[in-house]
Amino acid sequence: MTDLPSTPAPAEALAPAAPVVDWQHLPVRGAKLAAFGGAFGSAIPFTVASAFLSRFADFSTPWLVAPAVGLLAAAFGAWLAVKRHRRTLWKLDEQGFALQRGRWWQTESRVPISRVQHLDLKRGPLQRAFRLATLV
């Protein structure tokens, strides 16, 4: 059995590798809150607008048109909000915080770590119920 001289490893091989941070999806439980907000945010204006239009155009009674349009708008708004929620990605790495949104019209926002002075969390009653918070 022969002893081979050991050669020192280069410093790069001994240093721990920097963790690779991939884009992460928003929490799934946030999709319910997004759907609620999208449904509520689209149902009210469409219901009011359809009630006024049906009243002044003598198309039909507003009591039939407004609820039907409101339900359709709520369903469409909830569907759109959930799709938007699924298309939002984020990552936190050595450079800072990054947020990526959209499929057709993509936007990417980056906040360098050197620009962050403080962080605030905002939590309303619905966000607390879903164990969520908004990072400001």
Summary of the structure (lengths in Angstrom):
residues: 136
radius of gyration: 25.5
end to end distance: 64.8
largest distance: 102.1
contacts: 307
relative contact order: 0.14
helix: 49%
strand: 16%
